[in-house]
Amino acid sequence: MKDVADLGLIIDSNVPIIVLETHDEKRALELLTQVAVKKQLGYFCWSITEGINRLGFGDALNLPPEPESPSDVLKTIKTKNQAALFALCDFHPYLAGNPEHVRLLKDIALNYDRLQHTLVLISHQLDIPAELQHYCAKFSMTLPNDAQLMAIVRDEVSEWSKDNAKARVKTDHTTLKKLIKNLRGLSQQDARRLARGVIRDDGAITEDDLPEVNKAKFELIDMEGVLSFEYDTARFSAVGGLNKLKDWVKQREDIFLNTQSQDVDRPKGVMLLGIQGGGKSLAAKSIAGLWGVPLLRLDMAALYNKFIGETEKNLKKSLQQAELMSPCVLWIDEIEKGLATSDSDDGTSRRILGTMLTWMAEREANVFIVATSNDVSQLPPELMRKGRMDEIFFVDLPKPPVREEIFAIHLKKRNFDPQRFDLSVLAEQAEGFSGAEIEQAVVAALYSSSAQRQPLSTEHIAEQIDNTYPLSVVMAENIHQLRDWAADRTVLAD
């Protein structure tokens, strides 16, 4: 009923044109029907395939039965004297580059005092010409709340039960609550579609269904590849070391997931600085995996667009999408590549930084940011101060015990028993190696042992370590400088 009341207030404010962007056209038309009935307004709906039809009160327009062109329907509305509500479906193609349609809409708007017509433009996306914006008001339908989502799921459960000899859908209260949480941000139509798919698949709602729901939800609100959905979020067992970071994240899990808690501020995010290949990206995936929430990756390279103004638009859409997916983790990889301010890009980077900082400070949605960076010197100071992020962690090269753990992880991953290898010797020999370089040593050793037709051994891996110059040697000066900067400014992740 809130949508009915809010839309009624806009109509009462004498706005000639209402812009309603939605994929749920059916619900939009039902909403307009309720408003028309409540206000006793004439109500007509037009589409290019069906022409104009009377859906509520009001006299017929005496138009031919064939579908009317956009020009014909606008000319007819312009000449009709009885106040009415007109829904124009998918009108967006007829606005761009068509001065006649724009002028007809403007004529109707200019004559509002005499005609009292309200036009509602309904489409998935509408770019209103500048000359019409003064006469328009935007309206957004509210998304279903948890109680409404639960009612949708129960409806689908009931329908499945009827079709399956009154069998009961298998689930538990905790999983059902998680499903409702993951359906937030969707329209009623989309939420019903996903709930139906989960239930009709096997007559059960289980934990295994939730990642598929999140993936399908992301695809429904995808923003043209600027954000990507990371489907396989690693568990913390897949990360060697980083024990202080792990403890920090675990301490905040209950507060982050308990959206009803008002006593403690929800965690905002962390900055992970460190050496390439040290495990920053895997840690970002693991945070989402530990909390059981979607992980979205913001591609800073895809964010920038050669057309002026499109970069900022891409960022705003991406942040809106993250809010719709909440609760979630937003992973901004190599953030310095997108937020490093420069005077050579017409101020785009500064506007991007301003937009990001404002959103970080004002967002209400439960979106936890994990920003990773390899080059702290390029980061603006505004981003680094406390309040933007909860903490700044430094991910250094792994110590010997952690290197042993990383060797064991990558050997297990490839179906080898770590106990068959002398991990302490390998860890000592791999001094200065990052986690990624350790993994590549195992991979290279596999190729070597396969070529020699021998089982993988400690010696094969040791040989590859000897043949590798790690980044800590190749970029020793840069790494030393990064460590010096982080010594008194960050918290060690391990």
MIGU-873939 format. One record per residue (C-alpha): x, y, z; residue number from 1. Coordinates in steps of 0.05 Angstrom, whole numbers, plus 32768, in hexadecimal, padded with zeros to 4 digits. Layout:
BEGIN
  east  north    up  num
     X      Y     Z  NUM
...
***
This chain:
BEGIN
  east  north    up  num
  8000   8000  8000    1
  803B   802F  8009    2
  8048   802F  7FBE    3
  7FFF   8041  7FB1    4
  8002   807A  7FE2    5
  8045   8095  7FC9    6
  8030   8092  7F80    7
  7FEE   80B4  7F92    8
  8015   80ED  7FB2    9
  803E   80F7  7F73   10
  7FFF   80F9  7F49   11
  7FDF   812A  7F7A   12
  801C   8157  7F72   13
  8008   8163  7F2A   14
  8045   8144  7F09   15
  8034   8138  7EBF   16
  8066   80FF  7EB2   17
  807A   80C8  7EE2   18
  80B7   809D  7ED1   19
  80B4   8056  7EEC   20
  80F0   802A  7EDE   21
  80E4   7FE0  7EEC   22
  80E8   7F9B  7ECE   23
  80A8   7F87  7EF2   24
  8077   7FA7  7EC2   25
  803D   7F7C  7EDA   26
  8043   7F95  7F21   27
  804A   7FDD  7F09   28
  8009   7FD9  7EE3   29
  7FE6   7FB9  7F1F   30
  7FFF   7FF2  7F4A   31
  7FE4   8026  7F19   32
  7FA1   8001  7F18   33
  7F9D   8008  7F64   34
  7FAD   8052  7F60   35
  7F7A   805E  7F29   36
  7F44   803A  7F50   37
  7F54   8060  7F90   38
  7F53   80A3  7F6C   39
  7F1A   8092  7F3C   40
  7F47   80A4  7F01   41
  7F40   808E  7EB9   42
  7F77   805C  7EAC   43
  7F94   8047  7E69   44
  7FD0   801C  7E55   45
  7FF6   801F  7E13   46
  802A   7FF2  7DF4   47
  8042   7FED  7DAC   48
  8025   7FA7  7DA5   49
  7FE2   7FB0  7DC7   50
  7FD3   7FF9  7DB9   51
  7FAC   801F  7DEE   52
  7F7B   7FFC  7E1C   53
  7F4D   8015  7E52   54
  7F5E   7FF2  7E93   55
  7F35   8019  7EC5   56
  7F06   8053  7EC8   57
  7EFC   8086  7E91   58
  7EDD   808A  7E4C   59
  7EF7   8064  7E11   60
  7F26   808C  7DE4   61
  7F03   8078  7DA4   62
  7F43   8060  7D83   63
  7F47   802C  7D4C   64
  7F51   7FE4  7D63   65
  7F96   7FDE  7D43   66
  7FD2   7FEE  7D70   67
  7FDF   8039  7D6F   68
  8023   8056  7D60   69
  8045   8080  7D97   70
  8035   80C0  7D71   71
  7FEB   80AD  7D6A   72
  7FE2   809C  7DB3   73
  8004   80DC  7DCA   74
  7FDA   8106  7D9B   75
  7F9B   80E5  7DB5   76
  7FAF   80F0  7DFE   77
  7FBD   8139  7DED   78
  7F76   8143  7DD3   79
  7F52   811D  7E0B   80
  7F35   814D  7E3F   81
  7F21   811D  7E76   82
  7F58   8114  7EAB   83
  7F77   80CF  7EA7   84
  7FB3   80A4  7EB8   85
  7FDA   8088  7E7D   86
  800D   8051  7E83   87
  803D   804F  7E47   88
  8063   800D  7E47   89
  80AA   8007  7E29   90
  80A8   804E  7E0F   91
  80F4   8056  7E14   92
  8104   8048  7DCA   93
  80D4   8080  7DB5   94
  80F7   80B6  7DDE   95
  813D   80B2  7DC3   96
  8147   80DA  7D84   97
  80FC   80E7  7D77   98
  80ED   8131  7D7E   99
  80A3   8127  7D6D  100
  8097   80F8  7DA7  101
  80BE   8125  7DD6  102
  8096   8162  7DC0  103
  8053   813E  7DC8  104
  8066   8129  7E0F  105
  807A   8170  7E1E  106
  8038   818B  7E01  107
  8011   815D  7E2F  108
  803B   8172  7E6B  109
  8034   81BD  7E5A  110
  7FE8   81B5  7E56  111
  7FE2   8190  7E98  112
  7FB8   81C6  7EB8  113
  7F83   81BC  7E82  114
  7F8A   8171  7E73  115
  7F9D   8156  7EB9  116
  7FBD   8119  7E98  117
  7FF3   80F1  7EBB  118
  8021   80C8  7E8E  119
  8047   808E  7EAE  120
  8082   8076  7E84  121
  8092   802E  7E97  122
  80D2   800C  7E7F  123
  810F   7FE8  7E98  124
  8138   8027  7E8B  125
  8124   806D  7E75  126
  8152   80A5  7E5F  127
  8126   80E3  7E63  128
  8139   811B  7E32  129
  8150   815A  7E54  130
  8114   8182  7E3B  131
  80E4   8153  7E5F  132
  8108   814A  7EA1  133
  80E9   8188  7EBF  134
  80A4   8168  7EB8  135
  80B6   8123  7ED2  136
  80B9   8101  7F16  137
  80DA   80BE  7F22  138
  80B6   8088  7F49  139
  80D4   8046  7F61  140
  80AA   800D  7F7A  141
  80BF   7FF3  7FBD  142
  80DF   7FAE  7FC0  143
  80BD   7F78  7FE9  144
  80D1   7F75  8033  145
  80E3   7F36  8059  146
  809B   7F27  806C  147
  8084   7F2D  8023  148
  80BE   7F02  800B  149
  80AC   7ECD  803F  150
  8064   7ECF  8025  151
  807E   7EC4  7FDD  152
  80A8   7E88  7FF3  153
  806E   7E6A  8019  154
  8041   7E73  7FDC  155
  8073   7E4C  7FB2  156
  807A   7E17  7FE8  157
  802E   7E0F  7FE8  158
  802B   7E0A  7F9C  159
  8062   7DD5  7F9B  160
  803E   7DAE  7FD2  161
  7FFD   7DAE  7FAA  162
  8021   7D94  7F6D  163
  8045   7D5D  7F94  164
  800F   7D38  7FBB  165
  8013   7D69  7FF5  166
  805C   7D58  8003  167
  8082   7D88  8030  168
  80BC   7DB2  8018  169
  80FB   7DA0  803F  170
  811F   7DDA  8060  171
  8130   7DF7  80A4  172
  8123   7E3B  80C4  173
  816B   7E53  80BE  174
  8171   7E43  8074  175
  812D   7E62  8066  176
  8143   7EA2  8087  177
  8182   7EA2  805D  178
  8159   7E99  801E  179
  812D   7ED5  8030  180
  816C   7EFE  803D  181
  8188   7EEB  7FF9  182
  8146   7EFE  7FD6  183
  8149   7F45  7FF0  184
  8151   7F7A  7FBB  185
  8128   7F54  7F87  186
  80E3   7F65  7F6C  187
  80A9   7F39  7F7F  188
  80AA   7F19  7F3A  189
  80F4   7F08  7F3C  190
  80F2   7EF1  7F84  191
  80B9   7EC2  7F74  192
  80DE   7EA7  7F38  193
  811D   7E97  7F60  194
  80F6   7E79  7F9A  195
  80CE   7E4D  7F6A  196
  810E   7E34  7F49  197
  812E   7E22  7F8C  198
  80F0   7DFC  7FA4  199
  80DC   7DD8  7F64  200
  8123   7DC0  7F58  201
  8120   7D8A  7F8E  202
  80E9   7D9D  7FBF  203
  811B   7DB9  7FF1  204
  813B   7DFA  8006  205
  8183   7DEB  801B  206
  81C4   7E10  8027  207
  81DC   7DF6  7FE3  208
  81A5   7E1F  7FC1  209
  81BC   7E62  7FDD  210
  81F9   7E6E  7FB0  211
  81CE   7E5F  7F73  212
  819A   7E90  7F8C  213
  81CF   7EC6  7F95  214
  81EC   7EB9  7F50  215
  81A7   7EBD  7F2F  216
  8197   7EFC  7F56  217
  81D7   7F1D  7F3F  218
  81C8   7F0B  7EF6  219
  8183   7F2B  7EFD  220
  81A1   7F6E  7F12  221
  81E3   7F6A  7EEA  222
  8203   7FAC  7ED7  223
  8225   7F9A  7E96  224
  8263   7F79  7EB1  225
  827E   7FB1  7EDF  226
  8270   7F84  7F1A  227
  827C   7F39  7F19  228
  8260   7F04  7F46  229
  8294   7ED7  7F66  230
  8271   7E94  7F6A  231
  82A5   7E69  7F8F  232
  82B8   7E8F  7FCE  233
  82F1   7E6C  7FF0  234
  82EC   7E57  8039  235
  831F   7E72  806A  236
  833E   7E2C  806D  237
  8358   7E3B  8026  238
  8381   7E76  803F  239
  83C4   7E6A  8060  240
  83D5   7E9A  8099  241
  83B1   7EDD  809F  242
  839C   7EC8  80E6  243
  8392   7F0E  8101  244
  8365   7F20  80C6  245
  833E   7EDF  80CF  246
  8332   7EED  8119  247
  831D   7F35  8109  248
  82EA   7F1D  80D6  249
  82CE   7EE6  8103  250
  82C3   7F18  813B  251
  8296   7F42  810D  252
  826F   7F0B  80ED  253
  8232   7F0D  811B  254
  822C   7F58  8118  255
  8231   7F5A  80CC  256
  81FD   7F23  80C1  257
  81CD   7F3C  80F6  258
  81AD   7F75  80D0  259
  817D   7F84  8109  260
  81B4   7F96  813A  261
  81B2   7FE0  814A  262
  81E3   7FE0  8185  263
  8224   7FD8  815F  264
  8239   7FF8  811D  265
  823E   7FC5  80E5  266
  8284   7FB9  80CA  267
  8292   7FE3  808C  268
  82CF   7FC3  806C  269
  831A   7FB7  806B  270
  8354   7FCC  8040  271
  8386   7F95  8030  272
  83CB   7FB0  801D  273
  8404   7F83  800B  274
  8431   7F60  7FDA  275
  8415   7F42  7F9B  276
  8403   7EF9  7FA2  277
  8400   7EFD  7FEE  278
  83B8   7EE5  7FF4  279
  8390   7F26  7FF4  280
  835F   7F10  7FBF  281
  8355   7ECD  7FDF  282
  8348   7EEE  8022  283
  8311   7F18  8002  284
  82F0   7ED9  7FE7  285
  82F7   7EB7  802A  286
  82D5   7EEF  8051  287
  8297   7EE7  8025  288
  829C   7E9B  802C  289
  82A2   7E9F  8078  290
  8266   7ECD  807E  291
  823D   7EA6  804A  292
  822D   7EE4  8021  293
  8236   7EF5  7FD6  294
  8279   7F10  7FBF  295
  8278   7F46  7F89  296
  82B7   7F5C  7F67  297
  82BB   7FA3  7F4D  298
  82E6   7FA5  7F0E  299
  8308   7FE9  7F10  300
  8320   7FE2  7EC8  301
  82D9   7FD5  7EAE  302
  82C0   800F  7ED7  303
  82E2   8044  7EAD  304
  82C1   8056  7E6B  305
  82DB   8082  7E33  306
  8299   80A9  7E32  307
  8299   80E3  7E62  308
  8269   80D8  7E9B  309
  8260   808D  7E90  310
  8296   807A  7EC3  311
  8271   809B  7EFC  312
  8230   807D  7EE4  313
  8250   8037  7EE3  314
  8268   8040  7F2A  315
  8225   8058  7F44  316
  8201   801D  7F23  317
  8234   7FED  7F40  318
  822B   8008  7F86  319
  81DF   8004  7F7F  320
  81E6   7FBD  7F68  321
  8211   7FAB  7FA4  322
  81DC   7FC9  7FD2  323
  81A7   7F9E  7FB1  324
  81D2   7F61  7FBD  325
  81DD   7F72  8007  326
  81F2   7F54  8035  327
  822F   7F48  800B  328
  827A   7F54  8006  329
  8291   7F86  7FD1  330
  82D8   7F76  7FBB  331
  82FC   7FAF  7F9A  332
  833C   7F90  7F7F  333
  8378   7FBD  7F73  334
  8351   7FF9  7F89  335
  838A   8029  7F7A  336
  837F   801E  7F2F  337
  833A   803D  7F33  338
  833F   8070  7F6B  339
  8384   808D  7F61  340
  8376   80D6  7F51  341
  8395   80F4  7F12  342
  8392   8136  7EED  343
  8397   8114  7EA9  344
  8350   80F6  7EA6  345
  8324   8135  7EA7  346
  8317   812B  7EF1  347
  82F5   80E8  7EE8  348
  8320   80C6  7F1E  349
  8310   80FD  7F4F  350
  82C6   80F8  7F43  351
  82CA   80AC  7F4A  352
  82EE   80B5  7F8C  353
  82BA   80E7  7FA4  354
  8281   80B9  7F92  355
  82A2   807D  7FB4  356
  82B2   80A3  7FF4  357
  826C   80BF  7FF9  358
  824D   807B  7FF0  359
  827D   805C  8023  360
  8269   8090  8057  361
  821E   8091  804A  362
  820A   804A  8035  363
  81D6   8028  805F  364
  81D7   7FE5  803B  365
  81FE   7FAC  805B  366
  8239   7FAC  8029  367
  827E   7F9A  8045  368
  82B8   7FB5  801B  369
  82F8   7F8F  8012  370
  8329   7FBB  7FEC  371
  836C   7F9E  7FD6  372
  83A9   7FC6  7FC0  373
  83F0   7FB9  7FAC  374
  8408   8001  7FA8  375
  83F4   802C  7FE3  376
  8418   8069  7FC8  377
  83E2   8073  7F94  378
  83A8   8071  7FC6  379
  8388   80B4  7FD9  380
  838D   80C6  8023  381
  8342   80D0  8028  382
  8338   8086  801B  383
  836A   8070  804F  384
  834F   8094  808D  385
  8328   806F  80C2  386
  82DE   8071  80B8  387
  82E1   8060  806E  388
  82FC   801B  8080  389
  82FB   7FF8  80C4  390
  8343   7FE1  80BF  391
  8380   7FDF  8092  392
  83A4   7F9C  8090  393
  83E9   7F8F  8073  394
  83F2   7F4B  8051  395
  843C   7F3C  8053  396
  8461   7F01  8035  397
  8451   7EC1  805B  398
  847E   7EA9  8094  399
  849A   7E61  8096  400
  845F   7E40  80BB  401
  842E   7E62  808C  402
  8457   7E4D  804F  403
  8452   7E05  8067  404
  8406   7E0E  806D  405
  8403   7E2B  8026  406
  842B   7DF1  8009  407
  83FC   7DC0  802C  408
  83BE   7DE5  8011  409
  83D6   7DE2  7FC9  410
  83EC   7D9A  7FCD  411
  83A9   7D85  7FEA  412
  8386   7DAD  7FB4  413
  83A9   7D81  7F80  414
  8399   7D40  7FA6  415
  83DE   7D35  7FC5  416
  83EB   7D22  800D  417
  8415   7D5B  802C  418
  8433   7D29  805E  419
  8459   7D09  8024  420
  8480   7D4A  801B  421
  84B4   7D6C  8047  422
  848D   7DAD  8050  423
  84BE   7DCC  8082  424
  84F7   7DC6  8050  425
  84CC   7DE4  8018  426
  84B4   7E1C  8045  427
  84FB   7E2E  8058  428
  8512   7E2C  8010  429
  84D7   7E58  7FFA  430
  84ED   7E93  8025  431
  84D1   7ED3  8005  432
  849D   7EAE  7FDB  433
  8455   7EC6  7FDA  434
  841A   7E96  7FDD  435
  840F   7E9C  7F92  436
  8459   7E8D  7F85  437
  8456   7E4F  7FB2  438
  841A   7E36  7F8B  439
  843E   7E40  7F49  440
  847A   7E19  7F63  441
  844B   7DDE  7F71  442
  842B   7DE5  7F2C  443
  846F   7DE8  7F09  444
  8488   7DAC  7F30  445
  844B   7D85  7F19  446
  845D   7D94  7ED0  447
  84A5   7D7F  7EDD  448
  8494   7D3E  7F00  449
  8461   7D2C  7ECA  450
  8494   7D38  7E93  451
  84C5   7D0C  7EB8  452
  848F   7CD7  7EC4  453
  849D   7CD9  7F0E  454
  846F   7CE4  7F4A  455
  8471   7D2A  7F67  456
  84A5   7D31  7F9E  457
  84C4   7D64  7FCC  458
  8500   7D68  7F9E  459
  84D4   7D7C  7F62  460
  84B7   7DB6  7F88  461
  84FA   7DCA  7FA5  462
  8517   7DCD  7F5F  463
  84E0   7DFC  7F48  464
  84EC   7E29  7F85  465
  8536   7E2E  7F73  466
  8524   7E42  7F2C  467
  84F5   7E7A  7F42  468
  8506   7EC2  7F51  469
  84CD   7ED9  7F7E  470
  84B0   7F1F  7F7C  471
  84D2   7F2E  7FBF  472
  8515   7F2A  7F99  473
  8500   7F49  7F57  474
  84DC   7F84  7F78  475
  8503   7F85  7FB9  476
  8507   7FD1  7FBE  477
  84BC   7FDC  7FB3  478
  84AA   7FA6  7FE6  479
  84DA   7FC4  8019  480
  84BA   8008  800F  481
  8474   7FEB  8017  482
  8487   7FC7  8058  483
  84A5   8007  8074  484
  8465   802E  8065  485
  8438   7FF8  8084  486
  8462   7FEE  80C3  487
  8440   8024  80ED  488
  8401   802F  80C4  489
  83E0   7FEB  80BD  490
  83CE   7FAB  80E3  491
  83F3   7F6C  80CF  492
  83C3   7F3A  80B2  493
  83EB   7F00  80CF  494
***
